[in-house]
Amino acid sequence: MHTTNRVSRNFVKNHGRSKYRAMLTALQKQENGQVIADMIGVSRERVRQYKDTLGDTTYNLHGQSLEVFHAHHRDHWEKGKR
């Protein structure tokens, strides 16, 4: 049995179908982990584990974050050339 399937079945067994459905809906809406944790009665860390097991997470960086990296890299490169 695949891990996702096992975790899903255990969740339903321990918390019920309605909380499972609510959690999946909240995950799709990208709700805050603490909000989900409070809703289903588990820790925020447990929600993070559910997120990792039940779906894919993506993280989009802001352009400013990348610019700081590139600026640092340029400065480092220029200092090394001298």
Backbone as XML, in Angstrom:
<?xml version="1.0"?>
<chain id="A" units="angstrom">
  <residue number="1" name="MET">
    <atom name="N" x="0.849" y="-1.179" z="0.000"/>
    <atom name="CA" x="0.000" y="0.000" z="0.000"/>
    <atom name="C" x="0.894" y="1.242" z="0.000"/>
  </residue>
  <residue number="2" name="HIS">
    <atom name="N" x="0.582" y="2.183" z="-0.833"/>
    <atom name="CA" x="1.340" y="3.426" z="-0.945"/>
    <atom name="C" x="1.196" y="4.256" z="0.334"/>
  </residue>
  <residue number="3" name="THR">
    <atom name="N" x="2.231" y="4.991" z="0.694"/>
    <atom name="CA" x="2.238" y="5.786" z="1.926"/>
    <atom name="C" x="1.059" y="6.750" z="1.988"/>
  </residue>
  <residue number="4" name="THR">
    <atom name="N" x="0.766" y="7.411" z="0.879"/>
    <atom name="CA" x="-0.343" y="8.368" z="0.853"/>
    <atom name="C" x="-1.658" y="7.682" z="1.202"/>
  </residue>
  <residue number="5" name="ASN">
    <atom name="N" x="-1.868" y="6.511" z="0.639"/>
    <atom name="CA" x="-3.089" y="5.751" z="0.894"/>
    <atom name="C" x="-3.176" y="5.363" z="2.372"/>
  </residue>
  <residue number="6" name="ARG">
    <atom name="N" x="-2.068" y="4.881" z="2.920"/>
    <atom name="CA" x="-2.046" y="4.443" z="4.328"/>
    <atom name="C" x="-2.303" y="5.622" z="5.261"/>
  </residue>
  <residue number="7" name="VAL">
    <atom name="N" x="-1.642" y="6.739" z="4.999"/>
    <atom name="CA" x="-1.826" y="7.926" z="5.847"/>
    <atom name="C" x="-3.263" y="8.424" z="5.760"/>
  </residue>
  <residue number="8" name="SER">
    <atom name="N" x="-3.820" y="8.437" z="4.564"/>
    <atom name="CA" x="-5.211" y="8.881" z="4.383"/>
    <atom name="C" x="-6.178" y="7.995" z="5.155"/>
  </residue>
  <residue number="9" name="ARG">
    <atom name="N" x="-6.001" y="6.688" z="5.044"/>
    <atom name="CA" x="-6.883" y="5.750" z="5.754"/>
    <atom name="C" x="-6.754" y="5.910" z="7.269"/>
  </residue>
  <residue number="10" name="ASN">
    <atom name="N" x="-5.514" y="6.065" z="7.752"/>
    <atom name="CA" x="-5.311" y="6.255" z="9.185"/>
    <atom name="C" x="-5.926" y="7.558" z="9.670"/>
  </residue>
  <residue number="11" name="PHE">
    <atom name="N" x="-5.829" y="8.592" z="8.854"/>
    <atom name="CA" x="-6.432" y="9.868" z="9.232"/>
    <atom name="C" x="-7.937" y="9.712" z="9.386"/>
  </residue>
  <residue number="12" name="VAL">
    <atom name="N" x="-8.578" y="9.097" z="8.398"/>
    <atom name="CA" x="-10.037" y="8.919" z="8.449"/>
    <atom name="C" x="-10.417" y="8.064" z="9.656"/>
  </residue>
  <residue number="13" name="LYS">
    <atom name="N" x="-9.640" y="7.035" z="9.926"/>
    <atom name="CA" x="-9.918" y="6.157" z="11.070"/>
    <atom name="C" x="-9.823" y="6.931" z="12.396"/>
  </residue>
  <residue number="14" name="ASN">
    <atom name="N" x="-8.833" y="7.811" z="12.502"/>
    <atom name="CA" x="-8.602" y="8.535" z="13.760"/>
    <atom name="C" x="-9.401" y="9.826" z="13.911"/>
  </residue>
  <residue number="15" name="HIS">
    <atom name="N" x="-9.704" y="10.494" z="12.783"/>
    <atom name="CA" x="-10.337" y="11.816" z="12.871"/>
    <atom name="C" x="-11.677" y="11.925" z="12.151"/>
  </residue>
  <residue number="16" name="GLY">
    <atom name="N" x="-11.978" y="10.965" z="11.298"/>
    <atom name="CA" x="-13.260" y="10.977" z="10.586"/>
    <atom name="C" x="-13.172" y="11.573" z="9.195"/>
  </residue>
  <residue number="17" name="ARG">
    <atom name="N" x="-14.166" y="11.199" z="8.387"/>
    <atom name="CA" x="-14.225" y="11.671" z="6.994"/>
    <atom name="C" x="-14.426" y="13.169" z="6.871"/>
  </residue>
  <residue number="18" name="SER">
    <atom name="N" x="-15.256" y="13.737" z="7.726"/>
    <atom name="CA" x="-15.550" y="15.171" z="7.593"/>
    <atom name="C" x="-14.301" y="16.013" z="7.864"/>
  </residue>
  <residue number="19" name="LYS">
    <atom name="N" x="-13.491" y="15.620" z="8.853"/>
    <atom name="CA" x="-12.255" y="16.369" z="9.124"/>
    <atom name="C" x="-11.235" y="16.139" z="8.007"/>
  </residue>
  <residue number="20" name="TYR">
    <atom name="N" x="-11.232" y="14.940" z="7.432"/>
    <atom name="CA" x="-10.326" y="14.666" z="6.313"/>
    <atom name="C" x="-10.681" y="15.556" z="5.122"/>
  </residue>
  <residue number="21" name="ARG">
    <atom name="N" x="-11.962" y="15.614" z="4.811"/>
    <atom name="CA" x="-12.427" y="16.465" z="3.711"/>
    <atom name="C" x="-12.105" y="17.931" z="3.994"/>
  </residue>
  <residue number="22" name="ALA">
    <atom name="N" x="-12.332" y="18.360" z="5.241"/>
    <atom name="CA" x="-12.044" y="19.751" z="5.614"/>
    <atom name="C" x="-10.551" y="20.050" z="5.490"/>
  </residue>
  <residue number="23" name="MET">
    <atom name="N" x="-9.710" y="19.096" z="5.907"/>
    <atom name="CA" x="-8.272" y="19.306" z="5.809"/>
    <atom name="C" x="-7.835" y="19.397" z="4.348"/>
  </residue>
  <residue number="24" name="LEU">
    <atom name="N" x="-8.337" y="18.506" z="3.503"/>
    <atom name="CA" x="-7.970" y="18.549" z="2.091"/>
    <atom name="C" x="-8.393" y="19.863" z="1.447"/>
  </residue>
  <residue number="25" name="THR">
    <atom name="N" x="-9.578" y="20.329" z="1.796"/>
    <atom name="CA" x="-10.053" y="21.608" z="1.271"/>
    <atom name="C" x="-9.146" y="22.743" z="1.734"/>
  </residue>
  <residue number="26" name="ALA">
    <atom name="N" x="-8.791" y="22.725" z="3.017"/>
    <atom name="CA" x="-7.916" y="23.762" z="3.561"/>
    <atom name="C" x="-6.526" y="23.708" z="2.924"/>
  </residue>
  <residue number="27" name="LEU">
    <atom name="N" x="-6.022" y="22.513" z="2.684"/>
    <atom name="CA" x="-4.715" y="22.385" z="2.029"/>
    <atom name="C" x="-4.760" y="22.929" z="0.613"/>
  </residue>
  <residue number="28" name="GLN">
    <atom name="N" x="-5.840" y="22.648" z="-0.091"/>
    <atom name="CA" x="-5.975" y="23.170" z="-1.454"/>
    <atom name="C" x="-6.039" y="24.692" z="-1.465"/>
  </residue>
  <residue number="29" name="LYS">
    <atom name="N" x="-6.650" y="25.263" z="-0.440"/>
    <atom name="CA" x="-6.749" y="26.721" z="-0.338"/>
    <atom name="C" x="-5.487" y="27.344" z="0.241"/>
  </residue>
  <residue number="30" name="GLN">
    <atom name="N" x="-4.515" y="26.500" z="0.566"/>
    <atom name="CA" x="-3.241" y="26.921" z="1.152"/>
    <atom name="C" x="-3.431" y="27.691" z="2.454"/>
  </residue>
  <residue number="31" name="GLU">
    <atom name="N" x="-4.340" y="27.169" z="3.273"/>
    <atom name="CA" x="-4.559" y="27.748" z="4.600"/>
    <atom name="C" x="-3.300" y="27.614" z="5.440"/>
  </residue>
  <residue number="32" name="ASN">
    <atom name="N" x="-3.186" y="28.477" z="6.429"/>
    <atom name="CA" x="-2.089" y="28.445" z="7.379"/>
    <atom name="C" x="-2.104" y="27.116" z="8.140"/>
  </residue>
  <residue number="33" name="GLY">
    <atom name="N" x="-0.914" y="26.539" z="8.366"/>
    <atom name="CA" x="-0.808" y="25.258" z="9.056"/>
    <atom name="C" x="-1.418" y="25.267" z="10.444"/>
  </residue>
  <residue number="34" name="GLN">
    <atom name="N" x="-1.279" y="26.388" z="11.175"/>
    <atom name="CA" x="-1.838" y="26.463" z="12.518"/>
    <atom name="C" x="-3.360" y="26.473" z="12.477"/>
  </residue>
  <residue number="35" name="VAL">
    <atom name="N" x="-3.928" y="27.107" z="11.479"/>
    <atom name="CA" x="-5.383" y="27.132" z="11.321"/>
    <atom name="C" x="-5.899" y="25.711" z="11.083"/>
  </residue>
  <residue number="36" name="ILE">
    <atom name="N" x="-5.215" y="24.984" z="10.219"/>
    <atom name="CA" x="-5.613" y="23.601" z="9.932"/>
    <atom name="C" x="-5.447" y="22.746" z="11.181"/>
  </residue>
  <residue number="37" name="ALA">
    <atom name="N" x="-4.336" y="22.927" z="11.880"/>
    <atom name="CA" x="-4.080" y="22.153" z="13.098"/>
    <atom name="C" x="-5.185" y="22.363" z="14.125"/>
  </residue>
  <residue number="38" name="ASP">
    <atom name="N" x="-5.568" y="23.608" z="14.331"/>
    <atom name="CA" x="-6.642" y="23.904" z="15.282"/>
    <atom name="C" x="-7.963" y="23.293" z="14.833"/>
  </residue>
  <residue number="39" name="MET">
    <atom name="N" x="-8.203" y="23.304" z="13.542"/>
    <atom name="CA" x="-9.455" y="22.799" z="12.989"/>
    <atom name="C" x="-9.595" y="21.288" z="13.213"/>
  </residue>
  <residue number="40" name="ILE">
    <atom name="N" x="-8.494" y="20.543" z="13.048"/>
    <atom name="CA" x="-8.600" y="19.086" z="13.157"/>
    <atom name="C" x="-8.080" y="18.535" z="14.477"/>
  </residue>
  <residue number="41" name="GLY">
    <atom name="N" x="-7.502" y="19.392" z="15.313"/>
    <atom name="CA" x="-7.072" y="18.962" z="16.640"/>
    <atom name="C" x="-5.744" y="18.235" z="16.677"/>
  </residue>
  <residue number="42" name="VAL">
    <atom name="N" x="-4.794" y="18.669" z="15.847"/>
    <atom name="CA" x="-3.449" y="18.090" z="15.849"/>
    <atom name="C" x="-2.428" y="19.232" z="15.921"/>
  </residue>
  <residue number="43" name="SER">
    <atom name="N" x="-1.150" y="18.881" z="16.006"/>
    <atom name="CA" x="-0.105" y="19.903" z="16.052"/>
    <atom name="C" x="0.173" y="20.463" z="14.652"/>
  </residue>
  <residue number="44" name="ARG">
    <atom name="N" x="0.773" y="21.632" z="14.628"/>
    <atom name="CA" x="1.156" y="22.236" z="13.353"/>
    <atom name="C" x="2.191" y="21.360" z="12.642"/>
  </residue>
  <residue number="45" name="GLU">
    <atom name="N" x="3.069" y="20.730" z="13.417"/>
    <atom name="CA" x="4.060" y="19.817" z="12.833"/>
    <atom name="C" x="3.382" y="18.638" z="12.150"/>
  </residue>
  <residue number="46" name="ARG">
    <atom name="N" x="2.330" y="18.111" z="12.744"/>
    <atom name="CA" x="1.593" y="17.005" z="12.133"/>
    <atom name="C" x="0.967" y="17.460" z="10.814"/>
  </residue>
  <residue number="47" name="VAL">
    <atom name="N" x="0.459" y="18.681" z="10.784"/>
    <atom name="CA" x="-0.117" y="19.208" z="9.533"/>
    <atom name="C" x="0.967" y="19.295" z="8.467"/>
  </residue>
  <residue number="48" name="ARG">
    <atom name="N" x="2.157" y="19.738" z="8.851"/>
    <atom name="CA" x="3.260" y="19.816" z="7.899"/>
    <atom name="C" x="3.567" y="18.425" z="7.338"/>
  </residue>
  <residue number="49" name="GLN">
    <atom name="N" x="3.533" y="17.420" z="8.193"/>
    <atom name="CA" x="3.775" y="16.048" z="7.743"/>
    <atom name="C" x="2.668" y="15.590" z="6.793"/>
  </residue>
  <residue number="50" name="TYR">
    <atom name="N" x="1.419" y="15.930" z="7.116"/>
    <atom name="CA" x="0.319" y="15.589" z="6.207"/>
    <atom name="C" x="0.521" y="16.267" z="4.857"/>
  </residue>
  <residue number="51" name="LYS">
    <atom name="N" x="0.909" y="17.534" z="4.873"/>
    <atom name="CA" x="1.143" y="18.264" z="3.620"/>
    <atom name="C" x="2.182" y="17.556" z="2.767"/>
  </residue>
  <residue number="52" name="ASP">
    <atom name="N" x="3.279" y="17.157" z="3.387"/>
    <atom name="CA" x="4.356" y="16.492" z="2.647"/>
    <atom name="C" x="3.928" y="15.142" z="2.095"/>
  </residue>
  <residue number="53" name="THR">
    <atom name="N" x="3.064" y="14.451" z="2.800"/>
    <atom name="CA" x="2.653" y="13.102" z="2.399"/>
    <atom name="C" x="1.502" y="13.121" z="1.406"/>
  </residue>
  <residue number="54" name="LEU">
    <atom name="N" x="0.574" y="14.042" z="1.578"/>
    <atom name="CA" x="-0.661" y="14.001" z="0.797"/>
    <atom name="C" x="-0.621" y="14.804" z="-0.504"/>
  </residue>
  <residue number="55" name="GLY">
    <atom name="N" x="0.390" y="15.613" z="-0.693"/>
    <atom name="CA" x="0.417" y="16.413" z="-1.910"/>
    <atom name="C" x="1.792" y="16.970" z="-2.197"/>
  </residue>
  <residue number="56" name="ASP">
    <atom name="N" x="1.854" y="17.742" z="-3.234"/>
    <atom name="CA" x="3.089" y="18.414" z="-3.623"/>
    <atom name="C" x="3.032" y="19.847" z="-3.138"/>
  </residue>
  <residue number="57" name="THR">
    <atom name="N" x="4.134" y="20.307" z="-2.626"/>
    <atom name="CA" x="4.203" y="21.702" z="-2.217"/>
    <atom name="C" x="5.169" y="22.422" z="-3.137"/>
  </residue>
  <residue number="58" name="THR">
    <atom name="N" x="4.817" y="23.622" z="-3.496"/>
    <atom name="CA" x="5.694" y="24.444" z="-4.333"/>
    <atom name="C" x="5.986" y="25.732" z="-3.605"/>
  </residue>
  <residue number="59" name="TYR">
    <atom name="N" x="7.098" y="26.295" z="-3.931"/>
    <atom name="CA" x="7.496" y="27.539" z="-3.291"/>
    <atom name="C" x="8.008" y="28.457" z="-4.369"/>
  </residue>
  <residue number="60" name="ASN">
    <atom name="N" x="7.340" y="29.587" z="-4.547"/>
    <atom name="CA" x="7.731" y="30.559" z="-5.552"/>
    <atom name="C" x="8.475" y="31.702" z="-4.876"/>
  </residue>
  <residue number="61" name="LEU">
    <atom name="N" x="9.683" y="31.950" z="-5.324"/>
    <atom name="CA" x="10.477" y="33.035" z="-4.756"/>
    <atom name="C" x="10.097" y="34.362" z="-5.389"/>
  </residue>
  <residue number="62" name="HIS">
    <atom name="N" x="10.133" y="35.399" z="-4.588"/>
    <atom name="CA" x="9.932" y="36.746" z="-5.102"/>
    <atom name="C" x="11.184" y="37.171" z="-5.852"/>
  </residue>
  <residue number="63" name="GLY">
    <atom name="N" x="11.018" y="37.986" z="-6.853"/>
    <atom name="CA" x="12.148" y="38.462" z="-7.639"/>
    <atom name="C" x="13.210" y="39.143" z="-6.799"/>
  </residue>
  <residue number="64" name="GLN">
    <atom name="N" x="12.776" y="39.868" z="-5.753"/>
    <atom name="CA" x="13.719" y="40.572" z="-4.898"/>
    <atom name="C" x="14.660" y="39.594" z="-4.208"/>
  </residue>
  <residue number="65" name="SER">
    <atom name="N" x="14.161" y="38.437" z="-3.817"/>
    <atom name="CA" x="14.992" y="37.424" z="-3.160"/>
    <atom name="C" x="16.101" y="36.968" z="-4.091"/>
  </residue>
  <residue number="66" name="LEU">
    <atom name="N" x="15.750" y="36.722" z="-5.316"/>
    <atom name="CA" x="16.737" y="36.274" z="-6.292"/>
    <atom name="C" x="17.726" y="37.388" z="-6.610"/>
  </residue>
  <residue number="67" name="GLU">
    <atom name="N" x="17.254" y="38.617" z="-6.659"/>
    <atom name="CA" x="18.139" y="39.747" z="-6.968"/>
    <atom name="C" x="19.224" y="39.893" z="-5.916"/>
  </residue>
  <residue number="68" name="VAL">
    <atom name="N" x="18.883" y="39.692" z="-4.640"/>
    <atom name="CA" x="19.881" y="39.773" z="-3.578"/>
    <atom name="C" x="20.954" y="38.703" z="-3.799"/>
  </residue>
  <residue number="69" name="PHE">
    <atom name="N" x="20.544" y="37.504" z="-4.159"/>
    <atom name="CA" x="21.499" y="36.432" z="-4.437"/>
    <atom name="C" x="22.397" y="36.810" z="-5.599"/>
  </residue>
  <residue number="70" name="HIS">
    <atom name="N" x="21.808" y="37.278" z="-6.685"/>
    <atom name="CA" x="22.589" y="37.610" z="-7.877"/>
    <atom name="C" x="23.539" y="38.775" z="-7.608"/>
  </residue>
  <residue number="71" name="ALA">
    <atom name="N" x="23.074" y="39.760" z="-6.847"/>
    <atom name="CA" x="23.932" y="40.905" z="-6.516"/>
    <atom name="C" x="25.127" y="40.442" z="-5.687"/>
  </residue>
  <residue number="72" name="HIS">
    <atom name="N" x="24.887" y="39.591" z="-4.708"/>
    <atom name="CA" x="25.978" y="39.069" z="-3.883"/>
    <atom name="C" x="26.961" y="38.283" z="-4.749"/>
  </residue>
  <residue number="73" name="HIS">
    <atom name="N" x="26.422" y="37.467" z="-5.630"/>
    <atom name="CA" x="27.261" y="36.653" z="-6.511"/>
    <atom name="C" x="28.109" y="37.544" z="-7.414"/>
  </residue>
  <residue number="74" name="ARG">
    <atom name="N" x="27.500" y="38.605" z="-7.983"/>
    <atom name="CA" x="28.238" y="39.545" z="-8.842"/>
    <atom name="C" x="29.358" y="40.214" z="-8.062"/>
  </residue>
  <residue number="75" name="ASP">
    <atom name="N" x="29.050" y="40.691" z="-6.840"/>
    <atom name="CA" x="30.057" y="41.361" z="-6.019"/>
    <atom name="C" x="31.216" y="40.408" z="-5.704"/>
  </residue>
  <residue number="76" name="HIS">
    <atom name="N" x="30.881" y="39.195" z="-5.341"/>
    <atom name="CA" x="31.900" y="38.210" z="-5.011"/>
    <atom name="C" x="32.781" y="37.907" z="-6.216"/>
  </residue>
  <residue number="77" name="TRP">
    <atom name="N" x="32.161" y="37.784" z="-7.374"/>
    <atom name="CA" x="32.872" y="37.488" z="-8.600"/>
    <atom name="C" x="33.814" y="38.633" z="-8.970"/>
  </residue>
  <residue number="78" name="GLU">
    <atom name="N" x="33.331" y="39.864" z="-8.860"/>
    <atom name="CA" x="34.151" y="41.022" z="-9.209"/>
    <atom name="C" x="35.332" y="41.171" z="-8.256"/>
  </residue>
  <residue number="79" name="LYS">
    <atom name="N" x="35.138" y="40.937" z="-6.976"/>
    <atom name="CA" x="36.240" y="41.023" z="-6.007"/>
    <atom name="C" x="37.294" y="39.965" z="-6.299"/>
  </residue>
  <residue number="80" name="GLY">
    <atom name="N" x="36.883" y="38.798" z="-6.733"/>
    <atom name="CA" x="37.807" y="37.717" z="-7.031"/>
    <atom name="C" x="38.632" y="37.975" z="-8.283"/>
  </residue>
  <residue number="81" name="LYS">
    <atom name="N" x="38.116" y="38.793" z="-9.191"/>
    <atom name="CA" x="38.819" y="39.074" z="-10.445"/>
    <atom name="C" x="39.964" y="40.064" z="-10.245"/>
  </residue>
  <residue number="82" name="ARG">
    <atom name="N" x="39.904" y="40.847" z="-9.165"/>
    <atom name="CA" x="40.911" y="41.892" z="-8.972"/>
    <atom name="C" x="42.198" y="41.336" z="-8.477"/>
  </residue>
</chain>
